[in-house]
Amino acid sequence: MNLNLKDKTVFVSGGTKGIGLAIVKGFLGEGCKVACIARNEDLIARIASELKQEYLEENLLCLKADATQEEELVSSLKKVTERFGTIDILVSNIGNGKSVPDPLPAKDQFRTVWETNFTSAENLVRVGMNYLTPKDSSILFISSIAGVEAIGAPTDYSVAKSALIALSKNLARKLAPNIRVNCIAPGNIFFPGGSWEEKVKQDPDRVNLIIQTTVPMKRFGTPEEIADAVLFLSSERATFITGSCLIVDGGQTVSLH
Ligand SMILES: NC(=O)c1ccc[n+]([C@@H]2O[C@H](COP(=O)([O-])OP(=O)(O)OC[C@H]3O[C@@H](n4cnc5c(N)ncnc54)[C@H](OP(=O)(O)O)[C@@H]3O)[C@@H](O)[C@H]2O)c1
C-alpha cells in the first residue's frame, strides 16, 4: 500500500521514547519532514544524533519544549514552520499512566495527570491549528484503552484519556472537511525503558498472568504496531476516516461499540 507521505511535514509531541519515537521513525522512513519535542535535552540530543545516522538530517528537527506550557509550544511551532513550512500532520502523543490506585486521587495528583495527558494535547492543538496546512491536514491523538473502558487503570488517567477521545470526536465534526481528526487507543505496549518493563521487573508472574488472561493475542504490542496505525490514519489511504478512535490492543477491550 502506497501511503504517499513523502515530503509531508509532521509534528510529533513526545518523540524521544517508546511510541512517540517509533512514530517519528515511521514518518522519517516514509520520507517526511519530522519535528518532535520532549523535555529532556540530553535525550533529545542523543536521539537526534542516532536518527541522523539512519535518516536524512535535513528532514529532522528535535526541540526542547514542555507541552503543558503553551508558550513553549508557540516558540517550537514557529521554529518548525520557519524550517519546514506549514504542518500537514500533527500527532499528540504525550501521556503517562503513572498515578495512584485511590478511587479518587488527591487534587494535586489529579491535576498533574490531567495536565500531562490532556492539557498537553489541548495546548498542542490550540497552538498547532494556526500552523496547519489549511486543506487535507490531519490531527491524531494517542489516547489509551483506559480511555475507552474502565479496565482498572488509575482513575485520573482514564478520565484524561477519555476526554481526549471526546476532544478528538468534537474537533473532527467541527474541522471537517478540511482537517481530519482521529484517535488511537493502544493497549499494553512493551519497550525497553517503558512503563511495562518496569512492571515486569517488579512482578513478572503477575504481569504474565494479566497478559495471558486479558489479551486474546497473548502478548504485548510494540511501539511499531502503534506507529503503523498512525501512519495509515495520517495518510491519503484514510481520507474518509475522521472522528474515529482506532483500538490497537490485541483484542483486550470487550465492549460491543
Ligand atoms: N506504553 C503503553 O503501554 C501505553 C498504552 C496505552 C497508551 N499509551 C499512551 O501512548 C503515549 C506514549 O506512551 P509511551 O509509553 O511511549 O510514553 P513514554 O515512554 O513515557 O514517552 C513519553 C514521551 O513524551 C515526552 N514527554 C512527556 N511529557 C512531556 C511534556 N510535558 N512535554 C513534552 N514532552 C513530554 C517524553 O520525553 P521527556 O520525558 O524527555 O519530556 C517522551 O518522549 C502516551 O500518551 C501514553 O499514555 C501508552
The ligand as an SDF file (V2000), in Angstrom:
LIG
                    3D

 48 52  0  0  0  0  0  0  0  0999 V2000
    3.0930    2.2850   26.8140 N   0  0  0  0  0  0  0  0  0  0  0  0
    1.8600    1.8190   26.8740 C   0  0  0  0  0  0  0  0  0  0  0  0
    1.6100    0.6370   27.1960 O   0  0  0  0  0  0  0  0  0  0  0  0
    0.7010    2.7050   26.5110 C   0  0  0  0  0  0  0  0  0  0  0  0
   -0.5870    2.1590   26.4750 C   0  0  0  0  0  0  0  0  0  0  0  0
   -1.6640    2.9570   26.1450 C   0  0  0  0  0  0  0  0  0  0  0  0
   -1.4680    4.2920   25.8220 C   0  0  0  0  0  0  0  0  0  0  0  0
   -0.2050    4.8110   25.8550 N   0  0  0  0  0  0  0  0  0  0  0  0
   -0.0600    6.2270   25.5250 C   0  0  0  0  0  0  0  0  0  0  0  0
    0.8700    6.3440   24.4650 O   0  0  0  0  0  0  0  0  0  0  0  0
    1.5990    7.5730   24.6020 C   0  0  0  0  0  0  0  0  0  0  0  0
    3.0970    7.2720   24.6220 C   0  0  0  0  0  0  0  0  0  0  0  0
    3.3590    6.3770   25.6770 O   0  0  0  0  0  0  0  0  0  0  0  0
    4.8310    5.8320   25.9820 P   0  0  0  0  0  0  0  0  0  0  0  0
    4.6540    4.6600   26.8690 O   0  0  0  0  0  0  0  0  0  0  0  0
    5.6140    5.7270   24.7270 O   0  0  0  0  0  0  0  0  0  0  0  0
    5.3830    7.0670   26.8750 O   0  0  0  0  0  0  0  0  0  0  0  0
    6.8490    7.3970   27.4020 P   0  0  0  0  0  0  0  0  0  0  0  0
    7.7930    6.2530   27.1970 O   0  0  0  0  0  0  0  0  0  0  0  0
    6.6850    7.9130   28.7890 O   0  0  0  0  0  0  0  0  0  0  0  0
    7.3210    8.6070   26.4590 O   0  0  0  0  0  0  0  0  0  0  0  0
    6.6710    9.8310   26.5300 C   0  0  0  0  0  0  0  0  0  0  0  0
    7.3540   10.8390   25.6150 C   0  0  0  0  0  0  0  0  0  0  0  0
    6.7440   12.1250   25.8450 O   0  0  0  0  0  0  0  0  0  0  0  0
    7.7220   13.0710   26.3260 C   0  0  0  0  0  0  0  0  0  0  0  0
    7.0080   13.9420   27.2720 N   0  0  0  0  0  0  0  0  0  0  0  0
    6.3620   13.5780   28.4160 C   0  0  0  0  0  0  0  0  0  0  0  0
    5.8000   14.6520   28.9930 N   0  0  0  0  0  0  0  0  0  0  0  0
    6.1020   15.7200   28.2130 C   0  0  0  0  0  0  0  0  0  0  0  0
    5.7960   17.1070   28.2580 C   0  0  0  0  0  0  0  0  0  0  0  0
    5.0780   17.6280   29.2590 N   0  0  0  0  0  0  0  0  0  0  0  0
    6.2550   17.9080   27.2710 N   0  0  0  0  0  0  0  0  0  0  0  0
    6.9940   17.4190   26.2610 C   0  0  0  0  0  0  0  0  0  0  0  0
    7.3120   16.0990   26.1410 N   0  0  0  0  0  0  0  0  0  0  0  0
    6.8630   15.2630   27.1060 C   0  0  0  0  0  0  0  0  0  0  0  0
    8.8200   12.1930   26.9260 C   0  0  0  0  0  0  0  0  0  0  0  0
   10.0900   12.8420   26.9490 O   0  0  0  0  0  0  0  0  0  0  0  0
   10.5590   13.7540   28.2240 P   0  0  0  0  0  0  0  0  0  0  0  0
   10.2440   12.9580   29.4420 O   0  0  0  0  0  0  0  0  0  0  0  0
   12.0090   13.9890   27.9810 O   0  0  0  0  0  0  0  0  0  0  0  0
    9.7530   15.0070   28.1370 O   0  0  0  0  0  0  0  0  0  0  0  0
    8.8310   11.0410   25.9150 C   0  0  0  0  0  0  0  0  0  0  0  0
    9.4980   11.4160   24.7310 O   0  0  0  0  0  0  0  0  0  0  0  0
    1.0770    8.2160   25.8910 C   0  0  0  0  0  0  0  0  0  0  0  0
    0.0600    9.1330   25.5850 O   0  0  0  0  0  0  0  0  0  0  0  0
    0.5110    7.0450   26.6600 C   0  0  0  0  0  0  0  0  0  0  0  0
   -0.4810    7.4490   27.5850 O   0  0  0  0  0  0  0  0  0  0  0  0
    0.8790    4.0580   26.1960 C   0  0  0  0  0  0  0  0  0  0  0  0
  1  2  1  0
  2  3  2  0
  2  4  1  0
  4  5  1  0
  4 48  2  0
  5  6  2  0
  6  7  1  0
  7  8  2  0
  8  9  1  0
  8 48  1  0
  9 10  1  0
  9 46  1  0
 10 11  1  0
 11 12  1  0
 11 44  1  0
 12 13  1  0
 13 14  1  0
 14 15  2  0
 14 16  1  0
 14 17  1  0
 17 18  1  0
 18 19  2  0
 18 20  1  0
 18 21  1  0
 21 22  1  0
 22 23  1  0
 23 24  1  0
 23 42  1  0
 24 25  1  0
 25 26  1  0
 25 36  1  0
 26 27  1  0
 26 35  1  0
 27 28  2  0
 28 29  1  0
 29 30  1  0
 29 35  2  0
 30 31  1  0
 30 32  2  0
 32 33  1  0
 33 34  2  0
 34 35  1  0
 36 37  1  0
 36 42  1  0
 37 38  1  0
 38 39  2  0
 38 40  1  0
 38 41  1  0
 42 43  1  0
 44 45  1  0
 44 46  1  0
 46 47  1  0
M  CHG  2   8   1  16  -1
M  END
$$$$
